């Protein structure tokens, strides 16, 4: 007998509390937007299902939205969760400890990890049949505080957690800001995983006798662990990073939007926002703060007013973008095919990045190959 879908399991959801209503799409600059929830999810708490038909977000608990009907479910007893990620038809949530629970399509729960501790999850990824948890914890001493960032790998079916990476920084008393969103809090790590398994982290530092700075470290997650190297360092508290799908370019917001292929190298442009950027799956667009940019940051379409509490994630097919803002959760729906001029502009930008030395020959060929075909103009 077919198991009931997670969207109809009443034992773990309070579906009747929310009135189902299909998204009401509005056009903005040739792109459609619709608000689907009046909530403010945490960074790392937005995740599309593999089919891009449902959206999971964490806001004082796990919520699921059917994107066709607008029906929203609140999964009971998940108020402790901070981040979420889809694993097939199941949703995995993580909270302090860390505590990690897998919620199946039939509503059943499996505790993957329940470790007593003070680690606060920042991001959760599914990679090669395993979970990657990025988090931080704060140790308090008489002379100040120490922040320890870590990356842990865990099988999705449960088992022993495998520590992959740790880094730390010491802060003197009075140097830590109180409160603030996690992506602006210099204690937390901003993380991004590329499609080929390169994990990029922004680690924030407040040295006792030097200006605040942030560094981007990146490297592949392999069977023998995670051994990142420093990609770039900025003399400013970085707001976030996003690793391109091909794992070659890091987009970091630190005063400006920086595109880096090597240490302190690449292009930059001013951006009136301080929010983690989000690459599209094809690597042809960036969403930052409230605007859609091309990969070089040359042109922008402002869909929302810039706001530092804005985070976003793309659907696996790149057709939808989920945006979390103080005024709610929004969907952005892109056209099925880009205009001829848009395709040509992307091609010219990729070639310029190659001429400027930002991307190498292999990246040039791959990016050109992944460009969508330019639609044929209608005959007069």
Protein Blocks (a to p, Z undefined) as FASTA:
>chain_A
ZZddfklmmklccfklpccdddddddeehiacddfbdcdddehiaccdfklpaccddehi
acdddfknopacddehilmpmbdcdehjbccdddehiacddddfkopacdfbdcddjbdc
fbdcdeehiacdddddddddfkbccdddddddddfkbpadddfbdcdddddehiacgeji
fklmmkbccddddfkopacdddddddfkbccddddddddddfkbccdddfbdcdbdcfbd
cddfkopaccddehiacddfbehiacdddddbdddddddfkopaccehjaccdfkomacc
dfbdcdfkbccdddfklpaccdddfkbccdddddfbdcfklmmmmmmmmmmmmmnomacf
klmmmmmmmpccddddddZZ
